[in-house]
Amino acid sequence: MSHQSWSGRGLILRIWIVLVIMVLLHICMTFINVSKPGLQIFTLKIVGSRSQNQDEETMNTFAMRKKLYQEGCKYVTKVHKEAIEILVNDQYKLAYCPLPKAGKTFWVRVFRFISRDVGDSVKVRSFYDVDRRFAHFEKWKVNPVLKYIPGKENNQTLHNLKFMVTRDPYRRLLSAYIDKILLPDFWFTHGRAIVKQRKKNKTAGSNKDVECPGDISFKEFLAYAVRTWDEHWIPATRTCAPCSFQPHLIVHLESFSRDSNFILKKANLSHLIEDDKQKTHVESEVRSITNYNYKLLKYKHYLKCLPFKRLAKKLWSAFKLNGHIRKNAIFPDDEIDEGMSKNLFNVSKHITKVFINQVRKDPLTEEESKYQKEAELRREYGDVPRNLITKVQEIFEEDFILFGYDTKPPA
């Protein structure tokens, strides 16, 4: 596995140069034009160090992010020449580079919805209703998927608003672990490989662990992820090649709601977002993730390792880590048992209802959810050895630099 590496002192010096430039730009610039010929997005006026309103503050942030990655690209010696996959919609003038574990489900659903490619249209009244599995895996009826070849612009990228979503590498890695390893999606691919490595190192494990790899720790996953490529955790700079793709806007998952709402507004799609954003997002996530994972039990090898109730407990733990269910909430054994049957569809529907009732009965505010997720993040990384953290920093070096994330591990 190869990745871009810069020398220690040179890297630190470059970081400081970029940061100084950013500060000077923020203080001194009067106008920033983030558009390019052929695409008029907006012209940004900065007044002092404070924004007059939320839209202006968001525009300031986007402009600074763009300048940051453009400055960082000057020091990237390896240019990514591989074609990247983007979604385009000419009606609303959008071109988006999808990055797994960084708001991809949200934006793929949006593109499905505005392209009227939603599956069972009777049940789909909002893009939130687009089935998670359908959104990601069904063949598109229209053809919004475009192979973007760096350096070769066409009308769909030249005249559309290009954007991508990034995420702090430490948080993205933990999210990949929760969704793909703690939950069973990757148990029989990457999960088995991790457990076989465990057996090879003679640290622990049995044949049963290989058959049903459901007890993998985050530390084990991280040791595997730094030496194994997968789209769900490789660096954003490898997936979207920003120095070549040159997005007009960089969305951060850490401010995802604000950033995405701004893009939807610019595309005249703000009506897609419902009023109670936090509640809508959480319920949509709980519903779609529960439904997605119970559909896996249609396959015998999943069901053999994961009876209905055990999967419910795995999901309960995942929703706590994701800040959807309160940390001290007790697993509702009796309620779960009431709806148990041999019918997979009925069980999935019942458990979803129990989880949604819990979310509504004791909802976390956006601030409480963030605090809980941060606490879990620190706890998980507290068990990771220093040499493994260093490896993460090396592999995600370009992500840290181009998108302004702190290289220090959560503590």
C-alpha positions as CSV (number, residue, x, y, z in Angstrom):
1,M,0.0,0.0,0.0
2,S,1.4,3.4,-1.0
3,H,0.6,6.8,0.3
4,Q,2.0,10.3,0.0
5,S,4.6,11.2,2.6
6,W,6.2,14.5,3.3
7,S,9.3,15.1,5.5
8,G,8.7,16.1,9.1
9,R,10.2,19.5,9.3
10,G,9.1,20.5,5.8
11,L,5.6,19.3,6.5
12,I,5.4,21.4,9.7
13,L,6.7,24.5,7.9
14,R,4.2,24.0,5.1
15,I,1.4,23.7,7.6
16,W,2.4,26.9,9.3
17,I,2.7,28.7,5.9
18,V,-0.8,27.6,4.9
19,L,-2.3,28.6,8.3
20,V,-0.7,32.0,8.2
21,I,-2.0,32.6,4.7
22,M,-5.5,31.6,5.9
23,V,-5.4,34.1,8.8
24,L,-4.2,36.9,6.6
25,L,-6.8,36.2,4.0
26,H,-9.5,36.2,6.7
27,I,-8.4,39.6,8.0
28,C,-7.4,41.4,4.9
29,M,-9.5,40.3,1.9
30,T,-12.4,42.4,0.9
31,F,-13.7,40.1,-1.8
32,I,-13.4,36.4,-2.6
33,N,-14.8,35.0,-5.8
34,V,-15.1,31.2,-5.4
35,S,-16.5,30.7,-8.9
36,K,-14.7,30.0,-12.1
37,P,-15.3,31.0,-15.7
38,G,-18.6,29.5,-16.9
39,L,-20.0,29.0,-13.3
40,Q,-21.3,31.9,-11.3
41,I,-21.9,30.6,-7.8
42,F,-21.6,33.6,-5.5
43,T,-19.4,36.5,-4.8
44,L,-18.4,36.8,-1.1
45,K,-18.0,40.0,0.7
46,I,-16.2,39.8,4.1
47,V,-16.9,42.6,6.6
48,G,-14.3,42.6,9.3
49,S,-13.9,39.4,11.2
50,R,-17.6,38.7,11.8
51,S,-20.4,37.7,9.4
52,Q,-23.6,39.7,9.1
53,N,-25.8,36.6,8.8
54,Q,-25.6,32.9,8.7
55,D,-25.4,32.6,4.9
56,E,-22.5,35.0,4.8
57,E,-20.7,33.1,7.5
58,T,-21.2,29.9,5.6
59,M,-19.8,31.5,2.4
60,N,-16.8,32.7,4.4
61,T,-16.2,29.2,5.6
62,F,-16.5,27.7,2.2
63,A,-14.1,30.3,0.7
64,M,-11.5,29.6,3.4
65,R,-11.7,25.9,2.9
66,K,-11.3,26.3,-0.8
67,K,-8.2,28.5,-0.3
68,L,-6.8,26.0,2.2
69,Y,-6.9,23.0,0.0
70,Q,-5.7,25.0,-3.0
71,E,-2.7,26.2,-1.0
72,G,-2.1,22.6,0.2
73,C,-2.2,21.3,-3.3
74,K,0.9,23.3,-4.2
75,Y,2.9,21.0,-1.9
76,V,1.4,17.7,-3.1
77,T,4.0,16.2,-5.4
78,K,2.0,13.3,-6.5
79,V,-0.9,14.2,-8.8
80,H,-3.8,11.6,-8.7
81,K,-4.5,10.7,-12.3
82,E,-7.0,8.0,-11.8
83,A,-10.6,8.7,-12.9
84,I,-13.0,9.4,-10.0
85,E,-16.7,8.7,-9.9
86,I,-19.0,11.7,-9.4
87,L,-22.8,12.1,-9.5
88,V,-24.2,14.9,-11.7
89,N,-27.6,16.5,-12.1
90,D,-27.8,19.0,-14.9
91,Q,-31.3,20.2,-14.0
92,Y,-30.1,21.6,-10.7
93,K,-26.5,22.1,-11.8
94,L,-24.8,19.8,-9.2
95,A,-21.7,17.6,-9.5
96,Y,-20.8,15.7,-6.3
97,C,-18.0,13.3,-5.5
98,P,-19.3,10.7,-3.0
99,L,-17.2,9.7,-0.1
100,P,-18.4,6.7,2.0
101,K,-18.7,7.4,5.8
102,A,-19.0,11.2,5.1
103,G,-22.7,11.9,4.4
104,K,-22.8,9.8,1.2
105,T,-26.2,8.2,2.0
106,F,-27.8,11.6,2.4
107,W,-26.5,13.0,-0.9
108,V,-27.1,9.8,-2.9
109,R,-30.7,9.9,-1.7
110,V,-31.0,13.5,-2.7
111,F,-29.7,12.7,-6.2
112,R,-32.0,9.7,-6.5
113,F,-35.0,11.8,-5.4
114,I,-34.3,14.8,-7.7
115,S,-33.7,12.3,-10.6
116,R,-37.0,10.6,-9.8
117,D,-35.2,7.3,-9.5
118,V,-36.6,6.1,-6.1
119,G,-37.9,2.6,-6.5
120,D,-41.4,2.3,-5.0
121,S,-42.5,5.8,-5.6
122,V,-45.8,5.3,-3.8
123,K,-44.0,5.1,-0.5
124,V,-41.4,7.8,-1.2
125,R,-42.6,11.2,-0.3
126,S,-39.2,12.6,0.8
127,F,-35.6,11.8,-0.1
128,Y,-35.4,10.4,3.5
129,D,-37.8,7.7,2.4
130,V,-35.5,6.3,-0.3
131,D,-34.4,2.8,0.8
132,R,-30.8,2.8,1.9
133,R,-29.9,-0.4,0.1
134,F,-31.8,0.8,-3.1
135,A,-30.0,4.2,-3.0
136,H,-26.5,2.6,-2.9
137,F,-26.8,-0.6,-4.9
138,E,-29.7,-0.4,-7.4
139,K,-28.8,0.4,-11.0
140,W,-29.7,4.0,-12.0
141,K,-32.6,4.4,-14.5
142,V,-31.1,7.7,-15.5
143,N,-27.3,8.0,-15.9
144,P,-26.0,10.5,-13.3
145,V,-22.8,8.6,-12.7
146,L,-19.9,10.2,-14.5
147,K,-16.2,9.1,-14.6
148,Y,-14.3,12.3,-14.1
149,I,-10.8,12.2,-15.6
150,P,-8.5,14.7,-14.0
151,G,-7.6,17.6,-16.3
152,K,-10.4,16.8,-18.7
153,E,-13.4,19.1,-18.0
154,N,-16.7,18.6,-19.8
155,N,-20.0,20.6,-19.7
156,Q,-21.3,18.6,-16.7
157,T,-18.3,19.5,-14.5
158,L,-17.5,22.9,-16.1
159,H,-21.0,24.4,-15.6
160,N,-22.2,22.6,-12.5
161,L,-21.5,23.3,-8.9
162,K,-18.8,20.8,-7.9
163,F,-18.6,19.8,-4.2
164,M,-17.4,17.0,-2.0
165,V,-17.8,16.1,1.7
166,T,-14.9,15.5,4.0
167,R,-14.7,14.2,7.5
168,D,-12.1,14.1,10.3
169,P,-10.1,10.9,9.6
170,Y,-10.2,9.7,13.2
171,R,-14.0,10.0,13.3
172,R,-14.5,8.5,9.9
173,L,-12.5,5.4,10.9
174,L,-14.6,4.9,14.0
175,S,-17.8,5.3,11.9
176,A,-16.6,2.7,9.5
177,Y,-15.9,0.3,12.4
178,I,-19.4,0.9,13.9
179,D,-21.3,0.5,10.6
180,K,-19.3,-2.3,9.0
181,I,-17.5,-4.3,11.8
182,L,-19.5,-3.8,15.0
183,L,-22.6,-4.3,12.9
184,P,-22.4,-7.3,10.6
185,D,-22.2,-5.9,7.1
186,F,-18.5,-6.8,6.6
187,W,-18.2,-9.8,9.0
188,F,-17.7,-12.3,6.2
189,T,-15.2,-10.2,4.2
190,H,-13.0,-7.9,6.2
191,G,-14.2,-9.3,9.5
192,R,-13.0,-12.8,8.8
193,A,-9.7,-11.5,7.5
194,I,-9.1,-9.6,10.8
195,V,-9.9,-12.7,12.9
196,K,-7.6,-14.9,10.7
197,Q,-4.8,-12.4,11.4
198,R,-5.6,-12.7,15.1
199,K,-5.2,-16.5,14.9
200,K,-2.0,-16.1,12.8
201,N,-0.5,-13.9,15.5
202,K,-1.7,-16.4,18.1
203,T,-3.3,-13.7,20.2
204,A,-6.7,-15.4,20.6
205,G,-9.6,-16.8,18.7
206,S,-11.1,-20.1,17.6
207,N,-12.6,-21.5,14.5
208,K,-16.0,-20.2,15.7
209,D,-14.5,-16.7,15.7
210,V,-13.7,-17.0,12.1
211,E,-17.1,-18.3,11.2
212,C,-18.9,-15.6,13.2
213,P,-16.4,-12.7,13.6
214,G,-18.7,-10.6,15.9
215,D,-16.3,-9.6,18.6
216,I,-13.6,-7.5,16.8
217,S,-12.4,-4.5,18.8
218,F,-11.8,-1.1,17.3
219,K,-8.1,-1.4,17.9
220,E,-8.0,-4.7,15.9
221,F,-10.0,-3.0,13.1
222,L,-7.7,0.0,13.0
223,A,-4.5,-2.2,12.8
224,Y,-6.2,-3.9,9.8
225,A,-7.5,-0.7,8.1
226,V,-4.1,1.0,7.9
227,R,-2.8,-1.8,5.7
228,T,-5.9,-2.7,3.8
229,W,-7.7,-0.4,1.3
230,D,-11.5,-0.2,1.2
231,E,-13.6,2.7,-0.1
232,H,-15.2,3.1,3.4
233,W,-12.0,4.2,5.0
234,I,-9.3,5.2,2.4
235,P,-8.4,8.9,2.5
236,A,-10.8,11.4,0.9
237,T,-7.9,12.7,-1.2
238,R,-7.6,9.2,-2.8
239,T,-11.4,8.9,-3.5
240,C,-12.1,12.5,-4.7
241,A,-8.6,13.8,-5.8
242,P,-9.5,17.4,-4.9
243,C,-6.3,18.8,-6.4
244,S,-7.5,17.5,-9.8
245,F,-11.3,17.6,-9.3
246,Q,-11.1,21.2,-7.9
247,P,-14.4,21.3,-6.1
248,H,-16.0,24.8,-5.6
249,L,-17.3,23.8,-2.2
250,I,-15.9,21.6,0.5
251,V,-18.5,20.4,3.0
252,H,-17.3,19.2,6.4
253,L,-19.4,16.5,8.1
254,E,-18.8,18.3,11.4
255,S,-21.0,21.1,10.0
256,F,-22.9,18.9,7.6
257,S,-26.4,20.2,8.2
258,R,-25.5,23.9,7.7
259,D,-23.2,23.2,4.7
260,S,-25.6,20.9,3.0
261,N,-28.6,23.2,3.5
262,F,-26.6,26.0,1.9
263,I,-26.0,23.9,-1.2
264,L,-29.6,22.9,-1.4
265,K,-30.6,26.5,-1.1
266,K,-28.3,27.5,-3.9
267,A,-29.7,24.8,-6.1
268,N,-33.3,25.9,-5.3
269,L,-33.8,22.6,-3.3
270,S,-34.2,24.0,0.2
271,H,-37.8,22.7,0.3
272,L,-36.4,19.1,0.6
273,I,-35.4,19.7,4.2
274,E,-38.1,19.4,6.8
275,D,-38.4,21.7,9.7
276,D,-37.2,19.5,12.6
277,K,-33.8,18.6,11.1
278,Q,-32.3,16.9,14.1
279,K,-35.3,14.7,14.8
280,T,-35.8,13.9,11.1
281,H,-32.1,12.9,10.7
282,V,-32.0,10.7,13.7
283,E,-35.2,8.9,13.0
284,S,-34.2,8.4,9.4
285,E,-30.8,7.0,10.4
286,V,-32.3,4.6,13.0
287,R,-35.0,3.4,10.7
288,S,-32.7,2.9,7.6
289,I,-29.8,1.3,9.5
290,T,-32.1,-1.1,11.4
291,N,-33.9,-2.1,8.1
292,Y,-30.6,-2.5,6.2
293,N,-29.1,-4.8,8.8
294,Y,-32.1,-7.0,9.3
295,K,-32.3,-7.5,5.6
296,L,-28.8,-9.1,5.9
297,L,-30.5,-11.9,7.9
298,K,-32.2,-13.2,4.7
299,Y,-28.8,-14.9,4.1
300,K,-28.2,-18.0,6.1
301,H,-24.6,-17.3,7.1
302,Y,-25.7,-14.0,8.7
303,L,-28.7,-15.6,10.5
304,K,-26.6,-18.4,11.8
305,C,-24.2,-16.0,13.5
306,L,-26.8,-13.4,14.5
307,P,-30.2,-14.3,15.8
308,F,-32.9,-11.6,15.7
309,K,-32.4,-10.4,19.3
310,R,-28.6,-10.4,19.2
311,L,-28.7,-8.1,16.2
312,A,-31.1,-5.8,18.1
313,K,-28.5,-5.6,20.9
314,K,-25.7,-4.8,18.4
315,L,-27.9,-2.0,16.9
316,W,-28.7,-0.6,20.3
317,S,-24.9,-0.4,21.0
318,A,-24.2,1.2,17.6
319,F,-26.9,3.8,18.1
320,K,-25.4,4.8,21.5
321,L,-22.0,5.2,19.9
322,N,-23.6,7.3,17.1
323,G,-25.3,9.5,19.7
324,H,-28.8,8.5,18.6
325,I,-29.8,6.8,21.9
326,R,-28.8,8.0,25.3
327,K,-25.7,6.3,26.9
328,N,-27.5,5.2,30.0
329,A,-30.6,3.9,28.2
330,I,-31.4,0.3,29.2
331,F,-32.0,-2.3,26.4
332,P,-35.8,-2.9,26.3
333,D,-35.8,-6.7,26.6
334,D,-39.5,-7.0,27.3
335,E,-40.6,-4.8,24.5
336,I,-38.3,-6.6,22.1
337,D,-39.6,-10.0,23.2
338,E,-43.2,-9.0,22.7
339,G,-42.7,-8.8,18.9
340,M,-40.4,-11.7,18.3
341,S,-41.6,-14.2,15.7
342,K,-40.1,-16.2,12.8
343,N,-41.1,-13.7,10.2
344,L,-38.1,-11.5,9.5
345,F,-40.1,-8.6,8.0
346,N,-42.4,-8.4,11.1
347,V,-39.4,-8.6,13.5
348,S,-37.6,-5.8,11.6
349,K,-40.7,-3.6,11.6
350,H,-41.3,-4.3,15.4
351,I,-37.7,-3.6,16.4
352,T,-37.6,-0.4,14.3
353,K,-40.8,0.8,16.1
354,V,-39.2,0.1,19.5
355,F,-36.1,2.0,18.7
356,I,-38.0,4.9,17.2
357,N,-40.2,5.1,20.3
358,Q,-37.0,5.3,22.4
359,V,-35.6,8.1,20.3
360,R,-38.9,10.0,20.7
361,K,-39.4,9.3,24.4
362,D,-35.9,10.4,25.4
363,P,-34.4,12.5,22.5
364,L,-30.9,13.9,22.7
365,T,-30.4,17.5,21.7
366,E,-27.8,18.1,19.0
367,E,-25.4,19.3,21.7
368,E,-26.0,16.2,23.9
369,S,-25.6,13.9,20.9
370,K,-22.3,15.5,19.9
371,Y,-21.0,15.3,23.5
372,Q,-21.9,11.6,23.8
373,K,-20.2,10.8,20.5
374,E,-17.1,12.7,21.4
375,A,-16.8,10.8,24.7
376,E,-17.1,7.5,22.9
377,L,-14.5,8.7,20.4
378,R,-12.0,9.5,23.1
379,R,-12.7,6.2,24.9
380,E,-12.1,4.1,21.8
381,Y,-8.9,5.9,20.8
382,G,-7.6,5.8,24.4
383,D,-6.9,2.1,23.8
384,V,-5.0,2.6,20.6
385,P,-1.1,2.3,20.8
386,R,1.0,5.2,19.7
387,N,2.6,3.4,16.7
388,L,-0.8,2.8,15.3
389,I,-1.8,6.4,15.7
390,T,1.4,7.4,13.8
391,K,0.4,5.1,11.0
392,V,-3.0,6.7,10.7
393,Q,-1.4,10.2,10.6
394,E,0.9,9.1,7.8
395,I,-1.8,7.5,5.7
396,F,-4.2,10.4,6.1
397,E,-1.6,13.1,5.9
398,E,-3.1,14.8,2.9
399,D,-6.6,14.7,4.4
400,F,-5.3,16.4,7.6
401,I,-3.5,19.1,5.6
402,L,-5.9,19.9,2.7
403,F,-9.0,19.9,4.8
404,G,-7.7,21.5,8.0
405,Y,-8.1,18.7,10.5
406,D,-6.1,18.3,13.6
407,T,-3.5,15.5,13.5
408,K,-3.7,15.0,17.2
409,P,-5.7,11.9,18.2
410,P,-8.9,12.4,20.3
411,A,-8.0,12.7,23.9
